[in-house]
């Protein structure tokens, strides 16, 4: 996910995407379903202690019980439940073990919905483990191309080269020859980590797309709407924000019963979606655990001219003739897909493959 960050006089850096929650299908009923689905997934995960087999057995039993209570004629409610479960599982299981996420791939494979296909594509691009990425790719081979193409193409320009390489690898393994022109176009483009000049408030300013990490336990109000305002219904699912001077309950974090009763957040409104999440060590973490969850996403940030110059200088520290990691990923994919080779430029590959000339922007 890419969000834009600007300076706010009241609160400091803020996300300009905040007015639109991302993960709540078909409000308001879908909002409640997402919150409930997230609570169920977290509760089952805690009960089973991270055991993947036991988690999926119990989780699927809970889903079956919930489905039995939904009238079969209410297709909108059924679809909302499906979308809520996909969103909740992608959120809750993001930093968990490969075995749990392999089970997630299997679960998504059983769902014939475009959102499940997009979730599989995200796992194919953002998962760190080869086995999870390969399992997701194997399922994508029998899915409709148009439902996940955007995820792969955007991955080629993600401001962390490892993701671009995974996206290119997925394109090769999926035999997406229709995306060869996009791979060729990538050879003409600047490094996605480089600053660009854009219009902001009718002024030309440098901005940069950069991957950032957010401590999941310490930034509840960055991602969730406040839960103790006068406009929040008593039926709304809320949880207390954890406080650093009290142990996390449960230790893994998530939707706890502890925290400050004076500071609540809503589970049904989420402003940010992580691209991936991992547990990482935190120094002097007590009384919280040393390993804490961090969520990673992309922000677009305004720069000063001095900051922009520093960015460009660091990225330009390459030997003459060296290509960027993004160009290398594209060239490698093109070689594997075509069995041919030429210079690492868009014009050279278009000439070799007899592709039409790219329209200059």
C-alpha positions in Angstrom: 0.0 0.0 0.0 1.2 3.5 -0.8 0.1 6.5 1.3 1.0 10.1 1.2 2.5 11.9 4.2 2.4 15.7 4.8 3.2 18.0 7.7 0.3 18.8 10.0 0.7 21.7 12.4 -1.3 19.9 15.0 0.0 16.3 14.9 3.2 16.3 12.8 3.5 13.8 9.9 0.0 12.6 8.9 -1.4 10.3 6.3 -3.4 12.0 3.7 -5.2 8.7 2.9 -6.9 8.6 6.3 -10.4 9.7 5.3 -11.0 6.3 3.5 -10.8 3.1 5.5 -9.4 0.3 3.4 -10.4 -3.1 4.8 -14.1 -2.9 5.6 -16.3 -4.3 2.8 -19.8 -2.9 2.4 -20.3 -0.6 5.4 -21.8 -0.8 7.9 -22.6 -4.5 8.1 -19.3 -5.5 6.5 -17.4 -3.3 9.1 -18.8 -5.4 11.9 -18.1 -8.6 10.1 -14.5 -7.6 9.6 -14.1 -6.7 13.3 -15.7 -10.0 14.3 -13.6 -12.0 11.8 -10.4 -10.4 13.2 -11.4 -11.2 16.7 -12.2 -14.8 15.8 -8.9 -15.3 14.0 -6.9 -13.8 16.8 -8.7 -15.9 19.5 -8.2 -19.1 17.6 -4.5 -18.2 17.1 -4.1 -17.6 20.9 -5.9 -20.8 21.8 -3.8 -23.0 19.5 -0.5 -21.4 20.4 0.5 -21.0 16.8 0.0 -24.6 15.9 -0.9 -24.4 12.2 -2.8 -27.6 11.8 -4.9 -27.1 14.9 -5.5 -23.4 14.0 -7.0 -24.2 10.6 -9.1 -27.1 11.9 -10.7 -24.9 14.6 -10.9 -21.8 12.4 -12.7 -23.7 9.6 -15.1 -25.2 12.2 -15.9 -21.7 13.4 -16.5 -20.5 9.8 -18.8 -23.4 9.2 -20.8 -22.6 12.3 -21.1 -18.9 11.3 -22.1 -19.8 7.7 -24.9 -22.1 9.0 -26.5 -19.1 10.7 -26.5 -17.0 7.5 -29.6 -17.4 5.3 -28.6 -18.8 2.0 -30.7 -16.3 0.2 -28.7 -13.4 1.7 -25.9 -13.5 -0.9 -24.7 -10.0 0.1 -24.1 -11.1 3.7 -22.3 -14.2 2.5 -20.0 -12.2 0.3 -19.3 -9.7 3.1 -18.4 -12.5 5.4 -16.0 -13.9 2.8 -14.3 -10.5 2.2 -14.1 -9.9 5.9 -12.4 -13.2 6.6 -9.9 -12.6 3.8 -9.0 -9.2 5.1 -8.8 -10.4 8.7 -6.6 -13.4 8.0 -4.2 -11.3 5.8 -3.9 -8.9 8.7 -3.7 -11.3 11.6 -1.5 -14.0 10.0 0.9 -11.5 8.3 3.8 -12.0 10.7 3.1 -15.5 11.7 4.9 -18.7 10.8 5.3 -20.0 7.2 3.2 -23.0 8.1 0.3 -20.8 9.1 0.6 -18.8 5.9 0.8 -22.0 3.8 -2.5 -22.8 5.3 -3.7 -19.4 4.3 -2.7 -20.1 0.7 -4.8 -23.3 0.9 -7.7 -21.4 2.4 -7.6 -18.7 -0.3 -7.4 -21.4 -3.0 -10.8 -22.6 -1.9 -12.4 -19.2 -2.4 -13.6 -18.3 -5.9 -13.4 -14.5 -5.5 -11.3 -11.8 -7.1 -10.3 -10.6 -3.6 -8.9 -14.0 -2.8 -6.9 -14.0 -6.0 -5.4 -10.6 -5.2 -4.5 -11.8 -1.7 -2.7 -14.7 -3.2 -0.8 -12.4 -5.5 0.3 -10.3 -2.5 1.6 -13.4 -0.8 3.5 -14.3 -4.0 5.2 -10.9 -4.0 5.6 -10.0 -0.3 6.2 -13.3 1.5 9.8 -13.7 2.5 9.7 -17.5 2.3 10.2 -19.3 -1.0 7.7 -22.1 -0.1 4.9 -19.6 0.6 5.5 -17.6 -2.6 5.7 -20.8 -4.7 2.5 -22.2 -3.2 0.7 -18.9 -4.0 2.0 -18.9 -7.5 0.8 -22.5 -8.1 -2.7 -21.4 -7.2 -2.5 -18.3 -9.3 -1.8 -20.4 -12.4 -5.5 -21.4 -12.5 -6.8 -17.9 -11.6 -8.0 -15.2 -13.9 -5.1 -13.0 -14.9 -6.9 -9.7 -14.8 -7.7 -10.1 -11.1 -4.0 -10.0 -10.0 -2.1 -8.4 -12.8 -2.0 -5.0 -11.1 -0.3 -6.5 -8.0 2.5 -7.9 -10.1 3.0 -4.8 -12.2 3.0 -2.5 -9.1 5.5 -4.9 -7.5 8.0 -4.2 -10.2 8.2 -0.6 -8.9 8.1 -1.2 -5.2 10.8 0.9 -3.4 12.5 -2.2 -2.0 14.4 -4.2 -4.7 13.6 -7.6 -3.1 9.9 -7.1 -3.9 10.6 -6.1 -7.5 12.7 -9.3 -8.0 9.9 -11.4 -6.5 7.3 -9.8 -8.8 9.5 -10.4 -11.8 10.1 -14.0 -10.7 6.3 -14.5 -10.4 5.7 -13.1 -13.9 8.2 -15.7 -15.2 6.7 -18.6 -13.3 3.2 -17.7 -14.3 4.3 -17.5 -17.9 2.7 -14.1 -18.2 4.1 -13.3 -21.7 1.5 -10.6 -22.0 3.5 -8.6 -19.4 6.7 -8.6 -21.4 6.0 -5.0 -22.6 5.8 -3.9 -19.0 9.1 -5.6 -18.2 10.7 -3.8 -21.1 9.2 -0.4 -20.0 10.7 -0.9 -16.6 14.2 -0.7 -18.2 13.5 2.9 -19.2 12.3 4.1 -15.8 14.4 5.7 -13.1 15.0 3.9 -9.9 11.6 3.8 -8.0 13.5 4.9 -4.9 14.6 8.2 -6.5 12.9 11.5 -5.8 10.6 12.9 -8.4 9.1 16.4 -8.8 5.3 16.6 -8.6 2.6 19.2 -8.0 1.6 19.8 -4.4 -0.7 22.7 -3.6 0.1 24.2 -7.0 3.8 24.1 -6.3 6.6 21.9 -7.8 8.1 19.9 -4.9 10.3 16.8 -4.8 8.7 13.7 -3.3 10.0 10.2 -2.6 8.3 6.8 -2.2 9.9 5.0 0.6 9.2 1.8 2.6 8.6 2.5 6.2 8.0 0.2 9.2 5.4 0.9 12.0 5.5 -0.7 15.4 2.1 -2.5 15.4 1.7 -2.3 19.2 2.6 1.4 19.6 0.6 3.0 16.7 -3.0 1.9 17.2 -4.4 5.4 16.5 -2.4 5.7 13.3 -4.3 2.8 11.8 -7.6 2.7 13.7 -10.3 5.3 14.4 -10.8 6.3 18.0 -13.3 4.2 19.8 -14.5 6.3 22.7 -16.0 9.4 21.0 -19.6 10.3 21.3 -20.3 9.2 17.7 -19.3 5.6 18.3 -22.2 3.2 18.8 -22.3 1.0 21.9 -22.5 -2.0 19.4 -19.2 -1.1 17.9 -16.3 -3.5 18.7 -13.6 -1.6 20.5 -10.4 -2.5 22.3 -8.1 -0.6 24.7 -4.8 0.7 23.4 -1.8 -1.0 25.1 0.4 1.1 27.3 4.2 0.7 27.3 4.4 0.4 31.1 2.1 -2.6 31.3 2.7 -6.1 29.8 1.0 -6.9 26.6 -1.9 -9.2 27.0 -1.5 -11.6 25.3 2.3 -11.3 24.9 2.0 -11.5 21.1 -0.1 -8.3 21.1 -3.1 -7.8 18.9 -6.6 -7.2 20.2 -6.0 -7.4 23.9 -8.2 -6.9 26.9 -5.7 -4.8 28.8 -4.4 -1.4 28.0 -5.8 2.0 28.9 -9.6 2.0 29.4 -9.5 5.8 28.6 -8.1 5.2 25.1 -10.0 2.9 22.8 -9.8 2.1 19.1 -12.4 0.7 16.8 -11.8 -2.7 15.2 -14.2 -2.0 12.3 -12.3 1.0 10.8 -8.8 0.6 9.6 -7.0 3.3 7.7 -3.8 1.6 6.6 -3.0 -1.8 5.2 0.4 -3.3 5.6 2.2 -4.9 2.6 3.9 -7.3 4.9 4.7 -7.8 8.6 7.4 -9.4 10.7 8.4 -9.8 14.3 11.6 -7.9 15.0 13.6 -7.5 18.2 13.2 -4.2 20.2 15.9 -3.1 22.6 14.9 -2.4 26.2 11.4 -3.7 25.5 10.4 -4.7 29.0 7.7 -5.2 30.1 6.7 -5.9 26.5 8.3 -8.9 24.8 11.6 -8.4 22.9 10.1 -9.5 19.6 7.4 -7.1 18.5 5.3 -6.9 15.3 6.3 -4.3 12.7 4.1 -3.5 9.7 5.7 -2.4 6.5 4.2 -0.2 3.8 5.1 2.6 1.4 4.6 6.3 2.0 5.1 9.2 -0.4 6.9 12.0 1.5 7.7 15.6 0.5 11.4 16.4 0.6 13.5 19.5 0.9 15.8 20.2 -2.0 18.7 19.2 0.2 17.1 15.9 1.1 16.3 15.2 -2.6 19.9 15.9 -3.5 21.1 13.4 -0.8 18.8 10.7 -2.1 20.0 11.1 -5.7 23.6 11.2 -4.6 23.3 7.9 -2.7 21.4 6.2 -5.5 23.9 7.4 -8.2 26.9 5.9 -6.5 27.2 3.1 -9.1 30.0 2.3 -11.4 29.5 3.4 -15.0 27.5 0.8 -17.0 26.0 -0.7 -13.8 22.2 -1.1 -13.9 19.8 -0.7 -11.0 18.4 -3.8 -9.1 15.0 -3.1 -10.8 16.5 -3.2 -14.3 18.4 -6.3 -13.4 15.2 -8.0 -12.3 13.5 -7.1 -15.5 16.4 -8.2 -17.7 16.6 -11.5 -15.9 12.9 -12.1 -16.4 13.1 -11.1 -20.1 16.0 -13.5 -20.7 14.1 -16.4 -19.1 10.8 -15.7 -20.8 12.2 -15.1 -24.3 15.4 -17.2 -24.4 17.1 -14.1 -26.0 19.5 -11.4 -24.8 20.5 -7.9 -25.7 21.5 -4.6 -24.0 19.8 -3.6 -20.8 17.7 -0.9 -22.3 14.1 -0.6 -23.4 15.0 0.4 -26.9 17.3 -2.6 -27.4 14.6 -5.1 -26.2 11.9 -3.5 -28.3 14.0 -3.8 -31.3 14.9 -7.4 -30.5 11.3 -8.4 -29.8 9.8 -6.2 -32.5 7.7 -4.4 -30.0 6.1 -1.0 -30.7 8.0 2.1 -29.6 7.0 3.3 -26.2 4.9 6.4 -26.1 6.9 9.1 -24.3 5.1 10.8 -21.4 
